[in-house]
Amino acid sequence: MQTVPISVPLSEFRANTSAIIDLVEKGETVRILRHGKPVAELVPMAAEVATKVPSWKRPIEPLRYLKPPSKSGAQMIVEEREGGW
C-alpha cells in the first residue's frame, strides 16, 4: 500500500532538517517543494541497501600458500625473485 508523501516547503525543510530526516527514518516519504512545485523526494532506504556491507569493509580472506617442507620461506622468496614474476 502506497502512502501519500508529506509535502514541505524548502524553507521548512531547511529549518527542520533533522526532524524531517527522523520521519524518513521511520518510513515516511517527504516531498520538498520550491515555490509550490515538487523538486525532490526523500524516501527511506531499502532494507537490503541499508544493511549491505561495502566490499572495502568486509574482512579479508587470508592468502593460503603451501610451501614444500624442504624449503624455508626465505628460500622461496629468493627463488621467486630470481625467477621473475
FENGI-V87785 format. One record per residue. N is the residue number from 1. RES is the residue in three letters. D_CENTER is the distance of its C-alpha to the mean C-alpha in Angstrom with 1 decimal. Layout:
# FENGI-V87785
N:RES:D_CENTER
N:RES:D_CENTER
This chain:
# FENGI-V87785
1:MET:27.3
2:GLN:25.9
3:THR:26.1
4:VAL:27.5
5:PRO:25.1
6:ILE:26.2
7:SER:27.4
8:VAL:27.5
9:PRO:29.0
10:LEU:27.0
11:SER:29.2
12:GLU:28.5
13:PHE:24.7
14:ARG:25.2
15:ALA:27.4
16:ASN:25.3
17:THR:21.7
18:SER:20.7
19:ALA:22.8
20:ILE:21.4
21:ILE:17.8
22:ASP:19.2
23:LEU:20.8
24:VAL:17.6
25:GLU:16.0
26:LYS:19.2
27:GLY:18.8
28:GLU:20.9
29:THR:20.5
30:VAL:21.8
31:ARG:23.5
32:ILE:24.2
33:LEU:27.7
34:ARG:29.3
35:HIS:33.1
36:GLY:32.9
37:LYS:30.7
38:PRO:27.2
39:VAL:24.7
40:ALA:21.3
41:GLU:19.8
42:LEU:17.1
43:VAL:16.0
44:PRO:14.2
45:MET:10.8
46:ALA:11.8
47:ALA:12.0
48:GLU:10.5
49:VAL:7.2
50:ALA:7.2
51:THR:8.2
52:LYS:6.7
53:VAL:6.4
54:PRO:5.4
55:SER:9.1
56:TRP:9.9
57:LYS:9.6
58:ARG:11.7
59:PRO:15.4
60:ILE:17.6
61:GLU:20.5
62:PRO:23.7
63:LEU:26.0
64:ARG:29.1
65:TYR:32.2
66:LEU:35.7
67:LYS:38.5
68:PRO:42.1
69:PRO:44.0
70:SER:46.6
71:LYS:44.3
72:SER:42.5
73:GLY:39.1
74:ALA:40.8
75:GLN:43.1
76:MET:40.2
77:ILE:38.5
78:VAL:41.8
79:GLU:42.4
80:GLU:38.9
81:ARG:39.6
82:GLU:43.1
83:GLY:42.1
84:GLY:39.4
85:TRP:35.9
